[in-house]
Amino acid sequence: MVNKINVKKLSCYYNKKCVLNSLSINVVKNEILSVIGPANSGKTTFLRTLNRMSDLEVLFSRAGEVFLDEENIFDMNMQFLRRRVGMLFAMPIPLPMSIYDNIVYAPKRLGLINKKTDIDALVEQSLKDASLWDDVKDRLHTSAMRMSGGQQQRLCIARILAINPEVILFDEPCSGLDPISTAKVEESMLELKKKYTIVLVTNNVKQASRVSDKTAFFLMGKLIEVDKTDTLFISPKEKQTEYYITGRFG
């Protein structure tokens, strides 16, 4: 197994208050790592640090190292890093344009693709990989704003795939979706891990058990336990983990 991400003693602070305390964890290439834990446990801060989104916040500071394929992300050009590490947020945010133009917007701006035939192929493949092609292939030039919430979320996945990242970060991607839409997003994730490495933050422990290869449990800014998902859910080593996944606190 090859580590895609290697986090070493990462600590994060907001206004000098520690919200993530000396975290060390690895993410293996082409696996799904789920991060679970109650509110204010540092899950989203961890995720946002992996593509340096938190660096944009004035009161944020950090210590430690994060390596992507043995390169320290804190030494990378930020735009280059975000091409390699895409992020999907809890609420879908389609651009106010057509489905087709949503997909091609970033690749065109980055100069990744120019030929019309290549662009058409990119749109089709990105939508297929996001399990959305069959839903929208006959209305690519209609507004993305007319899509359902679940379709918009899968469109946002397709938009990330269009820039060909190596890692995809999912921050509560199904929090506002119905069960059918959630199932389709989860189906997409399981297919995507064949090509990409995925880190999923979720408050839904059942979702973590369904889709992830490994699960990490965070509590009050600390990594309490990380293990293969089946192992962690069946026989967790720590009582705090057991209490959380059995619903005794959350």
HELIX and SHEET records of a PDB file:
HELIX    1   1 LYS A   43  THR A   49  1                                   7    
HELIX    2   2 MET A   53  LEU A   56  5                                   4    
HELIX    3   3 ILE A   73  ASP A   75  5                                   3    
HELIX    4   4 MET A   78  ARG A   84  1                                   7    
HELIX    5   5 ILE A   99  ARG A  109  1                                  11    
HELIX    6   6 LYS A  116  ASP A  129  1                                  14    
HELIX    7   7 TRP A  133  VAL A  136  1                                   4    
HELIX    8   8 ALA A  144  ARG A  146  5                                   3    
HELIX    9   9 GLY A  149  LEU A  161  1                                  13    
HELIX   10  10 PRO A  179  LEU A  192  1                                  14    
HELIX   11  11 VAL A  205  VAL A  211  1                                   7    
HELIX   12  12 THR A  229  ILE A  234  1                                   6    
HELIX   13  13 LYS A  239  ILE A  245  1                                   7    
SHEET    1   A 4 LYS A  17  VAL A  28  0                                        
SHEET    2   A 4 ASN A   3  TYR A  14 -1                                        
SHEET    3   A 4 PHE A  60  LEU A  68 -1                                        
SHEET    4   A 4 GLU A  71  ASN A  72 -1                                        
SHEET    1   B 6 VAL A  85  LEU A  88  0                                        
SHEET    2   B 6 VAL A 167  ASP A 171  1                                        
SHEET    3   B 6 THR A 197  VAL A 201  1                                        
SHEET    4   B 6 ILE A  32  ILE A  36  1                                        
SHEET    5   B 6 LYS A 214  LEU A 219  1                                        
SHEET    6   B 6 LYS A 222  LYS A 228 -1                                        
END                                                                             
